[in-house]
């Protein structure tokens, strides 16, 4: 889900740390081996066209200091009121695609700073990556109370309705349309709205939205697929 990260300047340094063998091994021993990429992503046939799979992360490398990784995690555990420490630890887990571990520390940070917009989005994104769409909806709704004018979060809210089982197309469409009120040229939202309208059988509205998508980016790779679906 085009999920936007909540990263600090320290992450540039910690990216090198998290990928060390000992640090990764420690995390894996604590939380078990990471899930394969195919298991962390929602089935491709449930995603709107060209939407990146949830849980996508860079492949870990094989070197880097390890003691600092363990120290960062230990600091977060020992200093539960230190929001920055919780966020550092969460980001470490995110770097190796360990969303359960990241969620633990994001939730710790939330207890200290419950009204932080970016933290609320991170909680929504992490639950989304875990395919807990009802839970991700809850966090996105809380984030939007802090900042109702974020088109991307409203789009992600729509995706949480679209991807759950059973789908709620009406709520997904409503969320997409709210996002477009904020940013009428938001390409991903136009793309997702077009697909949702096609799925609902509203080809007339889908055709209108497709024209808007073509106006924003005539090279969008989903356009030809949408045209084919509308002709069926």
For each residue, the residues with C-beta under 8 A, 3 or more apart:
1: 51 52 54 125 128 129 156 159
2: 51 52 152 155 156 188
3: 54 125 128 129 156
4: 121 125 152
5: 91 94 122 125
6: 87 91 118 119 121 122
7: 11 91
8: 11 84 87 88 91
9: 12
10: 13 14 88
11: 7 8 14 15 88 91 95
12: 9 15
13: 10 16 17
14: 10 11 17 18 68 69 72 88 91 92 95
15: 11 12 18 19 95
16: 13 19 20 64 65
17: 13 14 20 23 64 65 66 68 69 72 92
18: 14 15 23 24 60 64 69 92 95 96
19: 15 16 23 24 60 61 62 63 64 95 96
20: 16 17 23 24 62 63 64 65 66 69
21: 24 25 62 63 66
22: 25 26 66 69 70
23: 17 18 19 20 26 27 64 66 69 70 92
24: 18 19 20 21 27 28 60 96
25: 21 22 28 29
26: 22 23 29 30 66 69 70 73
27: 23 24 30 31 73 92 93 96 98 101
28: 24 25 31 32 33 34
29: 25 26
30: 26 27 101
31: 27 28 98 100 101
32: 28
33: 28
34: 28 96 97 98
35: 39 40 97
36: 39 40
37: 40 41 53 55 56 97
38: 41
39: 35 36
40: 35 36 37 53 54 55 97 99 129 130
41: 37 38 44 53 54 55 56
42: 46 47 53 54 131 163
43: 46 47
44: 41 47 53
45:
46: 42 43 163
47: 42 43 44 51 53 163
48: 51 159 162 191 192 195 196 222
49: 191 195 221 222 225 226
50: 191 220 221 222
51: 1 2 47 48 159 188 191 192
52: 1 2 56
53: 37 40 41 42 44 47 56
54: 1 3 40 41 42 128 129 131
55: 37 40 41 97 99 129 130
56: 37 41 52 53
57: 94 95 96 97
58: 95
59:
60: 18 19 24 95 96
61: 19 64
62: 19 20 21
63: 19 20 21
64: 16 17 18 19 20 23 61
65: 16 17 20 68 69
66: 17 20 21 22 23 26 69 70
67: 70 71
68: 14 17 65 71 72
69: 14 17 18 20 22 23 26 65 66 72 73 92
70: 22 23 26 66 67 73 74
71: 67 68 74 75
72: 14 17 68 69 75 76 85 88 89 92
73: 26 27 69 70 76 77 89 92
74: 70 71 77 78
75: 71 72 78 79 82 85 88 89
76: 72 73 79 80 82 85 86 88 89 105 108
77: 73 74 80 89
78: 74 75
79: 75 76 82 85
80: 76 77 86 108 111 112
81: 112
82: 75 76 79 85 86 112
83: 86 87 109 112 113 116 119
84: 8 87 88
85: 72 75 76 79 82 88 89
86: 76 80 82 83 89 90 105 106 108 109 112
87: 6 8 83 84 90 91 105 106 109 119
88: 8 10 11 14 72 75 76 84 85 91 92
89: 72 73 75 76 77 85 86 92 93 105
90: 86 87 93 94 101 102 103 104 105 106 109 122 126
91: 5 6 7 8 11 14 87 88 94 95 102
92: 14 17 18 23 27 69 72 73 88 89 95 96
93: 27 89 90 96 98 99 100 101 102 104 105
94: 5 57 90 91 97 98 99 102 126
95: 11 14 15 18 19 57 58 60 91 92
96: 18 19 24 27 34 57 60 92 93
97: 34 35 37 40 55 57 94
98: 27 31 34 93 94 101 102
99: 40 55 93 94 102 103 126 129 130
100: 31 93 103 104 130
101: 27 30 31 90 93 98 104 105
102: 90 91 93 94 98 99 105 106 126
103: 90 99 100 106 107 123 126 127 130
104: 90 93 100 101 107 108
105: 76 86 87 89 90 93 101 102 108 109
106: 86 87 90 102 103 109 110 119 122 123 126
107: 103 104 110 111 123
108: 76 80 86 104 105 111 112
109: 83 86 87 90 105 106 112 113 116 119
110: 106 107 113 114 116 119 120 123
111: 80 107 108 114
112: 80 81 82 83 86 108 109
113: 83 109 110 116 119
114: 110 111
115: 120 146
116: 83 109 110 113 119 120 146
117: 120 121 143 146 147 150
118: 6 121 122
119: 6 83 87 106 109 110 113 116 122 123
120: 110 115 116 117 123 124 139 140 142 143 146
121: 4 6 117 118 124 125 139 140 143 150 153
122: 5 6 90 106 118 119 125 126
123: 103 106 107 110 119 120 126 127 139
124: 120 121 127 128 136 137 138 139 140 143 153 156 160
125: 1 3 4 5 121 122 128 129 136 156
126: 90 94 99 102 103 106 122 123 129 130
127: 103 123 124 130 132 133 135 136 139
128: 1 3 54 124 125 131 132 133 136 156 159 160
129: 1 3 40 54 55 99 125 126
130: 40 55 99 100 103 126 127
131: 42 54 128 163
132: 127 128 135 136
133: 127 128 136 137 160 161 163 164
134: 137 138 160 164
135: 127 132 138 139
136: 124 125 127 128 132 133 139 140 156 160
137: 124 133 134 140 141 157 160 161
138: 124 134 135 141 142
139: 120 121 123 124 127 135 136 142 143
140: 120 121 124 136 137 143 144 153 156 157 160
141: 137 138 144 145 157
142: 120 138 139 145 146
143: 117 120 121 124 139 140 146 147 150 153
144: 140 141 147 148 150 153 154 157
145: 141 142 148
146: 115 116 117 120 142 143
147: 117 143 144 150 153
148: 144 145
149: 182
150: 117 121 143 144 147 153 154 182
151: 154 155 179 180 182 183 186 189
152: 2 4 155 156 179 186 188
153: 121 124 140 143 144 147 150 156 157
154: 144 150 151 157 158 175 176 178 179 182 189
155: 2 151 152 158 159 175 176 179 186 188 189 192
156: 1 2 3 124 125 128 136 140 152 153 159 160
157: 137 140 141 144 153 154 160 161 175
158: 154 155 161 162 171 172 173 174 175 176 179 189 192 193 196
159: 1 48 51 128 155 156 162 163 172 192
160: 124 128 133 134 136 137 140 156 157 163 164
161: 133 137 157 158 164 167 168 169 171 172 175
162: 48 158 159 167 168 169 172 192 196
163: 42 46 47 131 133 159 160 167
164: 133 134 160 161 167 168
165:
166:
167: 161 162 163 164 172 199
168: 161 162 164 171 172
169: 161 162 172 173 196 199 200
170: 173 174 200
171: 158 161 168 174 175
172: 158 159 161 162 167 168 169 175 176 192 196
173: 158 169 170 176 177 193 196 197 200
174: 158 170 171 177 178
175: 154 155 157 158 161 171 172 178 179
176: 154 155 158 172 173 179 180 189 192 193 196
177: 173 174 180 181 193
178: 154 174 175 181 182
179: 151 152 154 155 158 175 176 182 183 186 189
180: 151 176 177 183 184 186 189 190 193
181: 177 178 184
182: 149 150 151 154 178 179 186
183: 151 179 180 186 189
184: 180 181 212
185: 190 216
186: 151 152 155 179 180 182 183 189 190
187: 190 191 213 216 217 220
188: 2 51 152 155 191 192
189: 151 154 155 158 176 179 180 183 186 192 193
190: 180 185 186 187 193 194 209 212 213 216
191: 48 49 50 51 187 188 194 195 213 220 222
192: 48 51 155 158 159 162 172 176 188 189 195 196
193: 158 173 176 177 180 189 190 196 197 209
194: 190 191 197 198 206 209 210 213 222 226
195: 48 49 191 192 198 199 222 226
196: 48 158 162 169 172 173 176 192 193 199 200
197: 173 193 194 200 202 203 205 206 209
198: 194 195 201 202 203 206 226 229 230
199: 167 169 195 196
200: 169 170 173 196 197
201: 198
202: 197 198 205 206
203: 197 198 206 207 230
204: 207 208
205: 197 202 208 209
206: 194 197 198 202 203 209 210 226 230
207: 203 204 210 211 230
208: 204 205 211 212
209: 190 193 194 197 205 206 212 213
210: 194 206 207 213 214 223 226 227 230
211: 207 208 214 215
212: 184 190 208 209 215 216
213: 187 190 191 194 209 210 216 217 220 222 223 226
214: 210 211 217 218 220 223
215: 211 212 218
216: 185 187 190 212 213 220
217: 187 213 214 220
218: 214 215 223
219:
220: 50 187 191 213 214 216 217 223
221: 49 50 224 225
222: 48 49 50 191 194 195 213 225 226
223: 210 213 214 218 220 226 227
224: 221 227 228
225: 49 221 222 228 229
226: 49 194 195 198 206 210 213 222 223 229 230
227: 210 223 224 230 231
228: 224 225 231 232
229: 198 225 226 232
230: 198 203 206 207 210 226 227
231: 227 228
232: 228 229
